């Protein structure tokens, strides 16, 4: 089940994974100390002002139109629940250290890690389930933004352009908070026609 906290939970999971990827970089020490202070969930300028090394910014989310109108989901044999709302999350990953060389090394390492590890699965901090029609794993894809789209994004953030990497995560589901409703059984009504009477009717 994916509750309303899933957006934050996914951001925290990616934050943790990116931090560990930088810590485990072979033959390179990025002088990191903590995931929360080095990989900051904020716009690039805000992350830089907090002395972070990387900004991980969830800047937009789209409803998946192809999966939007799904039938209600059966819970056991007696109940139905509204299907989850499916989203695609759009992230911007931006190194914000005061060294251009370090920024390029950080971004290259993180792109390498996301390429090698495109799946997000359940962990101690993130619970993914298909119990109500959701997904047990999420997938990361590069988001090939055009120059025009990049310009619009940085303008909307009111920030100067920086070297960055855009990626998407899908399909992210947010479950309905409504309680399951009783499923209505389809049965034979008392006024149904018996095989005999049906046969006789066909002879008229």
C-alpha positions in Angstrom: 0.0 0.0 0.0 1.3 3.5 -1.0 0.1 6.2 1.3 0.3 10.0 0.8 3.9 9.9 2.1 5.1 8.0 -0.9 6.5 11.1 -2.6 8.7 11.9 0.4 9.6 8.3 1.0 10.8 7.9 -2.6 12.8 11.1 -2.4 14.5 9.9 0.8 15.2 6.5 -0.7 16.9 8.0 -3.8 18.8 10.5 -1.5 20.1 7.6 0.6 21.1 5.6 -2.5 22.9 8.5 -4.2 24.8 9.3 -1.0 26.0 5.7 -0.7 27.0 5.7 -4.3 29.2 8.7 -3.8 30.7 7.2 -0.6 31.5 4.0 -2.4 33.2 5.7 -5.4 36.4 3.9 -6.1 39.6 5.9 -5.5 37.7 9.1 -4.9 36.9 10.8 -1.6 34.1 13.5 -1.9 34.5 14.3 1.8 30.9 13.4 2.6 29.5 13.2 6.2 25.8 12.6 6.1 23.1 11.9 3.5 20.7 14.6 4.8 23.4 17.3 4.7 25.3 16.3 1.6 22.4 15.3 -0.7 19.7 17.9 0.0 16.1 17.6 -1.1 15.8 21.2 -2.4 16.4 23.5 -5.3 20.1 23.9 -6.3 20.5 27.4 -4.8 18.9 26.3 -1.6 21.1 23.2 -1.4 24.2 25.3 -2.0 23.2 27.8 0.7 23.0 24.9 3.1 26.6 23.8 2.2 25.3 20.6 0.4 27.2 18.8 -2.3 24.1 17.7 -4.4 20.6 19.0 -4.9 17.9 16.4 -5.5 14.8 18.3 -6.5 11.4 16.9 -7.2 10.1 19.6 -9.5 7.1 18.1 -11.2 4.7 15.2 -11.3 2.4 14.0 -14.1 -0.6 11.8 -13.9 -0.1 8.7 -16.1 -3.1 9.0 -18.5 -2.8 5.5 -19.8 -3.3 4.0 -16.3 -5.7 6.7 -15.0 -9.0 5.0 -15.5 -8.6 1.5 -14.1 -11.4 -0.6 -12.6 -11.8 -1.0 -8.9 -9.4 -3.4 -7.2 -10.6 -6.6 -5.4 -9.5 -6.9 -1.8 -10.1 -10.5 -0.9 -13.4 -12.1 -2.1 -15.8 -9.6 -0.6 -14.5 -6.0 -1.1 -13.5 -3.5 -3.8 -11.4 -0.4 -3.4 -10.8 2.5 -5.8 -7.6 2.0 -7.9 -4.5 4.0 -7.0 -3.7 7.3 -8.8 -0.6 6.7 -11.0 2.1 9.3 -11.4 5.5 9.9 -13.0 7.9 11.9 -10.8 10.4 14.3 -12.4 13.6 15.0 -10.6 16.5 17.3 -11.2 19.9 16.2 -9.9 22.5 19.0 -9.6 25.9 19.1 -8.0 26.5 22.3 -6.1 30.0 22.2 -4.7 32.3 25.2 -5.2 34.5 23.2 -7.6 33.6 22.7 -11.2 35.8 19.7 -11.4 34.2 18.1 -8.3 30.8 18.8 -9.8 31.6 17.0 -13.0 33.0 14.0 -11.0 29.9 13.9 -8.8 27.5 14.1 -11.6 29.3 11.5 -13.7 29.3 9.1 -10.7 25.6 9.6 -10.0 24.6 9.1 -13.6 26.7 5.9 -13.7 25.0 4.7 -10.6 21.4 5.4 -11.8 22.3 3.7 -15.1 23.5 0.6 -13.4 20.7 0.6 -10.8 17.5 1.8 -12.5 15.1 -0.1 -10.1 13.7 1.2 -6.8 12.4 -1.6 -4.6 11.0 -1.9 -1.1 13.4 -1.3 1.8 13.1 -0.6 5.5 12.2 3.0 4.7 10.1 2.5 1.6 7.2 0.1 1.3 6.0 -0.8 -2.2 3.1 -3.2 -2.6 0.7 -4.3 -5.4 -2.0 -5.1 -2.8 -4.3 -2.3 -4.1 -3.2 -2.3 -7.7 0.1 -0.5 -7.2 3.6 -1.7 -8.1 6.3 -3.6 -6.2 9.1 -1.8 -7.9 9.7 1.6 -9.6 11.9 2.4 -12.6 14.3 5.3 -13.2 14.6 6.7 -16.7 16.7 9.5 -18.1 14.6 12.5 -18.9 15.9 14.0 -22.2 14.7 17.6 -21.8 15.1 19.9 -24.7 17.2 23.1 -24.4 13.9 25.0 -24.4 12.5 22.9 -21.6 15.7 23.3 -19.6 15.6 27.0 -20.0 11.9 27.1 -18.9 12.7 25.0 -15.9 15.6 27.1 -14.6 13.7 30.3 -15.3 10.8 29.0 -13.3 13.2 28.2 -10.4 14.6 31.8 -10.8 18.1 30.4 -10.8 21.1 30.6 -13.1 21.7 27.4 -15.2 23.9 24.7 -13.8 25.2 21.4 -15.1 22.5 18.9 -14.1 20.8 15.6 -14.9 17.1 15.1 -15.2 15.4 11.8 -14.6 11.9 10.3 -14.1 10.6 7.7 -11.7 7.4 5.7 -12.6 4.9 4.4 -12.1 4.4 5.8 -8.6 1.0 5.1 -7.1 -0.9 6.9 -4.4 -3.6 4.7 -2.9 -7.1 5.9 -2.2 -7.8 6.6 1.5 -11.4 5.3 1.2 -12.3 2.1 3.0 -13.0 -0.9 0.8 -16.7 -1.2 -0.2 -18.6 -4.5 -0.2 -18.6 -6.2 -3.6 -22.1 -6.8 -5.1 -22.6 -10.4 -6.1 -24.3 -11.1 -9.4 -26.8 -13.8 -8.9 -29.9 -15.4 -10.5 -33.1 -13.5 -9.7 -36.2 -15.3 -8.4 -38.0 -14.4 -11.6 -35.5 -16.0 -13.9 -36.7 -18.3 -16.7 -36.1 -22.0 -16.1 -34.6 -24.1 -19.0 -38.0 -25.8 -19.5 -39.9 -22.6 -19.8 -37.2 -21.1 -22.1 -37.6 -24.1 -24.3 -41.4 -23.8 -24.4 -41.1 -20.1 -25.2 -38.9 -21.0 -28.2 -41.6 -23.3 -29.5 -44.3 -20.6 -29.7 
